[in-house]
Structure formats: structure tokens, C-alpha cells
Amino acid sequence: MAAFARVGVICVLLLGAAPARAGGVPQWVREVPREEGLVFFVGARSDAPSYEEGVEGAYRDAAGQAAKYIRSRWSQRTLEHDRGLETRLLEEIKGTASGILHRFEIRRTHYEERKLRGWGRRGRAFDVWVLVAMPEQEIRAERSRLDDAGKRMTAALSSLCARLSKNAGMRNPVAIGNFFRKDDHRPYPFSGILQTHFKTCLHERGVPVQQAGGRVVAEGEFWIGPDGASVNGRLSRTSDSRVLASETVRFPVEALEPEWIRDPLGPEDFFKDDDDRIRLPEPPASILIVSKPEGARVHLDGRDRGETPMTIHGLKPGGHSLTFDLEDFVPIKRDVSVDAGEQETVAVSLERKTGRLVVVTKPAGAAVFIDGENRGRTPARFDSLATGRYRVEFKLAKHKPQSQAVAIEYRREFRLERELAETDGALFLLVQPSGAEVVVDGVVRGQTASEGKLHLERVAAGSRKVVVRKKGFEERVWTVRVRPEEMQSIAGALTRALPKERKPAGPGVFERIASWRADRNNRSSNKNSFDFSIPRPKRPQVMALASLGSATIGSGYTNIRLLEGALYGWNSRIGFGTSLASIFMTDTLISRSRFERNNGANAPVQSKHKLTLGSVFPIQAYLVPFAHQYEAWGTPTVASVQLYLQASFWAQAELEGTQVGQDNKTGPTGSVIDYGVMVHLGPAVGMRFGVVKTSLKGFSSGADIYARGGEEKTYIAGDFSFGGFFSGGD
């Protein structure tokens, strides 16, 4: 089998890359190539008796370099665990068996052949170089896998020790026995590792460990199986070998170094006596840690260990590094050295993080309160204010207090400037007559009482304009200076306003009756004359259409318009407008033919469908031959007769009884033109006499094919709107 494996390896290597013969060492031997995403290794073998053995040796050398780069002994484990070296190596690296590294690609091979000369040396020698490439991503995955295997082995052995220590008890001294390999019952280097691990673990858990003569012995065995490596540990009573507890754990075999299980130990390598086998480690040390204030987060040698106060047990004797972190405090680092079996005390005082606060007011001299505590007067500067949020308040006589929240940051300055407003004053008015209205700076503040008195509180300090007025009296104005926390008085009286000039009175009732009788007599005396006059319409210069929604509803045709508007110019003769959306609903004729799989499309048949067309911003144009402006409910309104045109050249269509086909994924489309005569009263209602013409593009619906279609129809409809036509000028 080994010979067949060797032939297989050589065939794969030879097929992987064509060898280059002598003629100078290639560049990739002198300088390793670089390529993104790949890592290259150059393996070499000198003085090989044949080219095949040279390739094997160079390949093993590249594999060893790759293992070293991975920072593991993966390839070494492969070499040591299996004597079928080449076959096992090829399977592992090429990924056909284990799937660890999927692409170990041979890029180049080079060899040089030399003749051996000298006493006792005959034949040829080969110097061979091999260039292989490995994906960098798979290298990182292999590193992670091996690290995980080691962690799983450590966790498994710790779990085994913990379970056995519970059964050992704190009073029974334990001696450490042997851990043999199960298949040959012989000790290996891994046996000593297990003994050392159990000695240390039991000692740290408070179980007494003796060099000899213990009542209980901890021993066990290990084996390598298809599912990984397994370790069985048990506690036995020394007096009668009765097993008190037995536990088994399993972990990946990759966690084992090859030399741990490669060769059994001989008598000269194994323990000479009990003293060598039960040599105890140094007792652990501990550290008592306190801080002021308490609650600081402690990191020991970079590992989070909790908050102060605390005691850390089970430390190795020697130097350690402590770091203290607490929010709003400066981090502290301390180095401490502990002796075996001793406890050290570390006490630290944390320094609060501080920032700077500068406060300035206008005017100066205001008292500064920080979180309710008086800290002096402005301008002021606080250099060592602890970081955090504060409420800063300013107080000054005859000025309104002000406050603001500030956030002080570590080693930064916060500058707060404020202008303080004066406090309010008061006004007392004694102005006749009573019932006069008082206005201060344009704001009505009240009316004078029966005696002409009015007392006003909370009047802003400064110059104020006071106006007193009453119907039938001339208003009076005072300008007064209001001082903080003081009352100012105003006294005076309003004078009566002069009566306005009256226009001469028109003819009385009797004069109007006499004039009417005279006119009637004149008309009766001239019976042949006929006087009938129609008032001229009052056309506005500008008018507009504004409506939240409008609808034209008639027999067989409906048009709904949303947010409709239009503007008219040239003495309201021409107008243009649009609407946000317009929906047209009518009936239409369209030709339909059905497609059959065997016979194709049959003859078209006309059918009538209900059609709905929707568009946005249609074009609207108006021509106004008649318009008359009048008032309706106090609003200038326009009654008109108009010629109108509404057009939409692209509209989304929907036909009742059809579905969208594959070639019309958004539905059929078409256009619509609506024109005619509109008579409108102005607000709300009117009539339309018009023609609507619809046009549809061809489309498909299921197995039906619809040709271009459309229809033109005449309609009479009412026009209703939430708005109307309004005048913009005479």
C-alpha cells in the first residue's frame, strides 16, 4: 500500500505543475511571489537520489513552512500521526479527506540534476524546488479551528477535575496516580501532562494533595478514537481499590501535540519516585483591592475581574498589572507583585475628571448658583469643576433671574454669557372718563374703572407708550419710563371729539312720491312710446377658478377633477388651467380577438366596456364670450358662458371585465379630449353641453387581444364644484 501511495503522490505532483529543468534558478526561488488572497511557500530538497524523492522532500518542506505560518503544528501532526507520510499529507492538504485546507495548489516545480563524483560516490543527485500556494482565508480558518480545539481540551479537563473534586471532599487527602494509554496500558508524555493538570487543579480547589499515602488516588486512562480523544478520570480508595467516582470527557484530537502520544515512555523517562510524581506547585496568591470611591471596574492583566471592593484568589506568584476604570474619574494603572501563599492589599483613590466653566453676565455682579450653591459673582471662572451636568442660575437685584443647564466635559472649557433683563414695574392710571381703553405698546391692558382708575402690574421696565381711548373722545398718548420694582403714575382727562360735518339731506318722502307720480303721468301721456333697457354686463378685468373638487355628471359620462384652478386675462376673455388629477368615466367600443393555441387568433369581435381613464395635470383652455361680475354672500363672483377644452394625451386606462396581460404589465393606456359650452352661475353649479372623445392603445388580457379603440359621444351634464369663479377687479 505504501508503494501505491507513493506512486499516487508523485503522479499528482507531476500533473500539478510542469517541472523546469536546469538552466538557472528561477525568480520565484530567489523571491517568493505575492498575490492578493494567497500565501506562497517554496519547498526545497537537495541531494535527492531521484527526482521523485526530491519532489516529495520539497513538498514536505513547503508543508512544514505552511504549518509554521499557521502558527500550529498541523502538518507536523499529520507527519507524526500517520506513517503513510505522502498519502496522508496529500489528503490533509488537498482537502479530499478532512476538508481542512481545500486548495493547496502547486504552481511551479524546478530541479537541477548533478553527477556525483568522488571516492565511493557514483550516480546522480537532484536538487528540487516546489512553489505552492494556499488561500489566506483558509489559513485563518485553520488557525481558528486549532485554537478552538485547544480551548475545548482545556475546558474538558477542567470540567473533569471539577466533577472529581466534588466527590473527593475537602478532608480526604488525594494522591495522584498514573494515566495510561488504554490500548497498550503504557505511559506517554500526555500521561505526565494529565498528572500535572490534576495536581494543580485539585490544589486550587482546596483538595489536599499528598506525595504518598493518600486515602484516595486520582488516576485514569486516555485513548484516541474516531470521534476524538477521550480521557477517563476516577477516584479509587487506596485500601481496597474501590472506585468512588468515574468521569469521561472528550475533545478534538487536533488539540494533542504529536510528541505527546507518539512514543511511550521508558523507565528512564517516567517518574523515578513519588517525590517526582507528586511535586506540588507553588501555593497561589491573592489580592485585596479597594478604591475610593467604590464601584471601580478592575482589569487584572487585561482581564475584567469585577468592581471594587473585591478579593482575587488563585493568582500565580509574581508581577501583575491592575487597571481601575470608573465613569467620570481618571483611569489609574497599578503594578503589584505577590508572593506565593500571601495576600497583598491594593488601595487607590480615583481622581475626578474636571473641566472649566466661565460665566459672564451683563450687567456684571450677578450671584452665581451652581446646583443651588452660591459660588460667587460674575464674571467668574471655575477651573476644577467635576464633569457632568449642572444647573447654573444668575440672580441680580432688580433683574429677572436666569438659569441654564450646562454639561462640563473632561479637560474642556464651557463659556456661558447672559444678558439679564430688568424686573417689571407697575403703572397707575387716573384718567377720566371711566370706561376708557388702555393700550400699552400696542397691547390692550384693560379699561379704567368707575372713578377713572386702573392699576397695571408686571409692566416691562423701560420706555413705554401708553394710549388711552374711548368712543366720542379724542385719544391721548403718554410716553413713560417704567423703573424696575417701582410704580409710575399717569393722570389726565380725555377731551370730547368734535361732531363730524353732516351731508345735506336728500329729498323727503313726499318729494319722492311727487316725482314718481310725475314720471307716471308722462309715460301715460305718450302711450305710443316704449322704453325698455337691459343693463350692460359688468365684465371683470381678471377672474379665477378655484375649486377643491369638481364633477361633471351626465348620462353616460362623468368627469371628476381634484384641486382644479384656472386664471383668466385680457378682460377675462381667455383662460388656462389644470387640476391635480382628472378621472374620466364613460363607455367605449373596442375590437377583441381571442388567441387559441392550435388555431391562432380568431376574427375580431366588437364589444362595449365601461372605461375609466385617469391622468394628472390635464390641459384646460377657456374662451369667455360673456362674463358678469356680481356679489354673492359678500364675495365678488362671476357668472359666465364659456367655450372649454380639456385634453389629456396620456392616461392610465381600466376596462371593466379585462385583466392585464404579460405585454401590458401596467395596464392599457390612452388619451381623452373633452370640449363644448359651459354655462356657470359662478359658485357651485353650472351646465355643460359637450363632446368627449376617447382613444385606447392595443393591449392583451389573458388570451384576448384588444385592438386600438375608442369612441366619441355627445353629452349634457351638470357641473358641480366646491368653489367657483371669482373676480379679481372691475
Buried (B, 14 or more C-beta within 10 A) or exposed (E): EEEEBBEEBBEBBBEBBEBBEEEEEEEBBEEEEEEEEBBBBBBBBBEBEBBBBBBBBBBBBBBBBBBBEBEBBBBBBBBBBEEBBBBBBBBBBBBEEEEBBBEBBBBBBBBBEEEEEEEEEEEEBBBBBBBBBBBEEBBEBBBEBBEEBBEBBEEBBEEBBEBBBEBBBEEBBBBBBBBBBBEEEBBBBBBBBBBBBBBBBBBBBEBBBBBEEBBBBBBBBBEBEEEBBBBBBBBBBBEEEEEBBBBBBBBBBBBBBBBBBBEBBEEEEBBEEBEEBBEEBEEBBBBBBBBEEEEBBBBBEEEEBEBBBBEBEEBEBEEBEBBBBBEEBEBBEBEBEBEEEEBBEBEBEBEBBBBBBBBBBEEEEBBBBBEEEEBEBBBBEBEEBEBBEBEBBBBBEEBBBBEEEBEBEEEEEBEBEBEBBBBBBBBEBBBBBBEBBBBBEEEEBBEBEEEBEBEBEEBBBBEBEBBBBBEEBEBBEBEBEBBBEEBBEBEEEBEEEEEEEEEEEEEEEEEEEEEEEEEEEEEEEEEEEEEEEEEEEEBBBBBBBBBEBBBBBBEEBBBBBBBBBBBBEEBBBEBEBBBEBBBBBBBBEBBBBBEEEEEEEEEBEEBEBEBBBBBBEBBBBBEBEEBBBBEBEEEBBBBBBBBBBBBBEEBBBBBEEBEBBEEBEEBBBBBBBBBBEBBBBBBBEBBBEBEBBBBBBBBBBEEBBBBEBBBEBEBEBEBBBEBBBBBBEE
